[in-house]
Amino acid sequence: MLIHKILRAQEWRQFQAEGRTEGAPVDLSDGYIHFSTAAQLPGTLSRHFADEHDLVLVSCDAASLGDALKWEPSRGGDLFPHLYRALEMGDVVSWRPLARGPDGQHQTGVS
């Protein structure tokens, strides 16, 4: 199963340059890296990134993240994947810029 991390373009560039990331400011504050499943992405985008541009969608294989990945209740009791270690470039299966569709909404292209 793929899980997804949304990064701002500058966060993605820093991740690429360093080969690892502790995440965005909210991740550093919470002590883990926030991920979303494909089904959770639209809600995450609308709640936390509605006014953001230049976003990058980073996808990882949940099984390959091992015991550091915990599924914990969040919005509405839904279980969200949280990574309790740095995210390494080797963890990334794919990445791509998140474009906006004609309706102005981010288009994830994942299912």
Buried (B, 14 or more C-beta within 10 A) or exposed (E): EBBBBBBBBEBBEEBEEEEEBBBBEEBEEEEBBBBBBBEBBEEBBEEBBEEEEEBBBBBBEBEEBEEEBEBEEBEEEBEBBBBEBBBBBEBBEEBEEBEEEEEEEBEBEBE
